[in-house]
Amino acid sequence: MAKASPSRQSAFHVLTGLFSLPAGARLGIGPTIAAAILLGIVAASVCAPLYVPYDPLAMDSLSRLRPPSDAHLLGTDQYGRDIFSRVMTGGRVSLLIGVGAALVSVGLGLAIGLVAGFFRAADGLIMRIMDSLMAIPAILLAIALVALNGPSLGSVIIAITIPEVPRVVRLVRSVVLTAREEPYVEAAIALGSSMPKILIQHLMPNTLAPLIVQGTYICASAILIEAILSFLGAGVSTEIPTWGNIMAEGRSYFQIKPGMIFWPGLLLSLCILAINLLGDTARDLLDPRLKKREG
Amino acid sequence: MFGYILKRVLATIPVMVIVAIFVFLLLRLTPGDPAAILAGDAATPAQLERIRDRLGLNDPLHVQFVTWAGQILRGDLGTSLISNTSVSGMIADRLGPTLNLAVMTIVISVLLAVPMGVIAAWRHRTWVDFLVMSFSVLGFSVPVFVIGYILIQIFAIELRWVPVQGYKPPADGIGPFLARAILPALTLATIYVALIARMTRASMLEVLGEDYIRTARAKGVRENVVLFRHALRNAAVPILTIIGTGFALLISGVVVTESVFNIPGIGRLTVDAILARDYPVIQAMILLTAGIYVVVNLAVDISYSLFDPRIRY
């Protein structure tokens, strides 16, 4: 696989090489179904404005808390808004938060991790800070951050990102610590390559495979945490529907209108399930050693 | 051994110091006037001044830190901005329900998850294994509160076996306590079971391939003794580690579960404080949960040698 000489290949080659199956290996039925479900949900959410029958924000005081009917596929909520339209549109923001949080935490974690792994002087302090951040429960830290910074989309993404960064840093650091002892890195140092060049061209490609796996897990957990933040009242403001705040608004009407929690909950769970399964598959493909361990 | 424990205990000090600095800066470095953030939009200048005065926000940053750290070190967590009572008192009042819930959850989780993981590894690649792994993946994918509402819907609303919400301390009778605590504990246990079962299975799979397991079987040791005495003991360290690191997950879960089931514990206290921007309570809770996390993981580290006598310090 690409591991043989990562420093010689472009990022594109590394990426395509990573996902080429070993000869004779076949993807099981599980990952295929997971990919199909995920693609379906992503497509349905992204295209939601094209097909949903109602404006997800349009209130109608005459038809509140209606049961499912031909006019309203999943019924209406306490403001008379169409639940189906809200759930499908809400998926867009939830997925955006997932992808956004994954990209930001991987980016930040990569930068900090490279520095910690390569510069011994910075390592001790950086890792102590990361240990401390990991000691604070993620949800608690995230709700505190949203409460202080306001319920905007960006602030929610940052609040979800900060608790995830230490895990990425640890991962990148451990990869860099192993890779920096490799002869090609020593050679590059001996040849007088500049520090940024060594970090980016020689060390960074090694982190790509584990980061892709970690990134998918972060994406899944970010969607989950968004839902929890909204549920606790510290999520994106309710003018922007997300799976999380639709469920949060459904709390008080749970006994008469369980669909407000179950439908977004179902889509969200399916989505996270699919992302996690694909993450596991990517991990097995990228690191056969781990597969043996996990069975 | 003693030297090792001392070293580990000392190593927790920098972690807690950094957590404290972080909590201190969290409010002060937030863009905007901290007092205005805490007071909300409709605050009068007098209210703002009161908050500034209360939190010492008028002093220079380093002076604020020294006063603040001094108070924390003396065990003074400050007074609530909302109820004007001492934060440590508020936490003490709410600790009982949360502790009961957490202990029940851990007991249920370990009793369920460890056998599940052992059996899945023992019957590797059979339908039992598949079932355990499916449950484990599912446990990670469904939000805690959705699990809570599904359980309420089934057991409280449809079957009417238990009350929907609420809390009764064990002092009011063990029956009423258990009736109200069982659903929250199961809700909270789901993700923990998923986590521990997965790790137990992975760790057992590794151990079951070892020579001494084959030897034990060859000399006719009963299979359950092989599994639980020979194999599980050797597989224990990663399982213990995950119980420790999973503790952060448990604390997060408590916050959500207490909101779903209306339990007056420290989780609810935290959420209410955050929504009301009661900063002294928020910072106390972050310090407290981080402290608990650090202590639990310290205990886990030290307990390794009990389960695996090969580890000696």
Chai-1 contact restraints between the chains, C-beta under 6 A:
chainA,res_idxA,chainB,res_idxB,connection_type,confidence,min_distance_angstrom,max_distance_angstrom,comment,restraint_id
A,R128,B,P14,contact,1.0,0.0,6.0,A-B,restraint_1
A,R128,B,I18,contact,1.0,0.0,6.0,A-B,restraint_2
A,I129,B,I18,contact,1.0,0.0,6.0,A-B,restraint_3
A,D131,B,V15,contact,1.0,0.0,6.0,A-B,restraint_4
A,S132,B,V15,contact,1.0,0.0,6.0,A-B,restraint_5
A,S132,B,I18,contact,1.0,0.0,6.0,A-B,restraint_6
A,S132,B,V19,contact,1.0,0.0,6.0,A-B,restraint_7
A,A135,B,V15,contact,1.0,0.0,6.0,A-B,restraint_8
A,A135,B,V19,contact,1.0,0.0,6.0,A-B,restraint_9
A,A135,B,A290,contact,1.0,0.0,6.0,A-B,restraint_10
A,A135,B,Y293,contact,1.0,0.0,6.0,A-B,restraint_11
A,A135,B,V294,contact,1.0,0.0,6.0,A-B,restraint_12
A,I136,B,I286,contact,1.0,0.0,6.0,A-B,restraint_13
A,I136,B,A290,contact,1.0,0.0,6.0,A-B,restraint_14
A,P137,B,A248,contact,1.0,0.0,6.0,A-B,restraint_15
A,P137,B,I251,contact,1.0,0.0,6.0,A-B,restraint_16
A,P137,B,S252,contact,1.0,0.0,6.0,A-B,restraint_17
A,P137,B,T289,contact,1.0,0.0,6.0,A-B,restraint_18
A,A138,B,S252,contact,1.0,0.0,6.0,A-B,restraint_19
A,I139,B,S252,contact,1.0,0.0,6.0,A-B,restraint_20
A,I139,B,V255,contact,1.0,0.0,6.0,A-B,restraint_21
A,L140,B,I286,contact,1.0,0.0,6.0,A-B,restraint_22
A,I143,B,I274,contact,1.0,0.0,6.0,A-B,restraint_23
A,A144,B,I282,contact,1.0,0.0,6.0,A-B,restraint_24
A,A147,B,I274,contact,1.0,0.0,6.0,A-B,restraint_25
A,A147,B,R277,contact,1.0,0.0,6.0,A-B,restraint_26
A,L148,B,T30,contact,1.0,0.0,6.0,A-B,restraint_27
A,L148,B,I37,contact,1.0,0.0,6.0,A-B,restraint_28
A,L224,B,P143,contact,1.0,0.0,6.0,A-B,restraint_29
A,A227,B,P143,contact,1.0,0.0,6.0,A-B,restraint_30
A,I228,B,V256,contact,1.0,0.0,6.0,A-B,restraint_31
A,F231,B,F145,contact,1.0,0.0,6.0,A-B,restraint_32
A,L232,B,V271,contact,1.0,0.0,6.0,A-B,restraint_33
A,G233,B,L275,contact,1.0,0.0,6.0,A-B,restraint_34
A,I261,B,Y149,contact,1.0,0.0,6.0,A-B,restraint_35
A,G265,B,V146,contact,1.0,0.0,6.0,A-B,restraint_36
A,S269,B,S141,contact,1.0,0.0,6.0,A-B,restraint_37
A,S269,B,V142,contact,1.0,0.0,6.0,A-B,restraint_38
A,I272,B,S141,contact,1.0,0.0,6.0,A-B,restraint_39
A,L273,B,S141,contact,1.0,0.0,6.0,A-B,restraint_40
A,E294,B,A202,contact,1.0,0.0,6.0,A-B,restraint_41
A,G295,B,H124,contact,1.0,0.0,6.0,A-B,restraint_42
A,G295,B,L205,contact,1.0,0.0,6.0,A-B,restraint_43
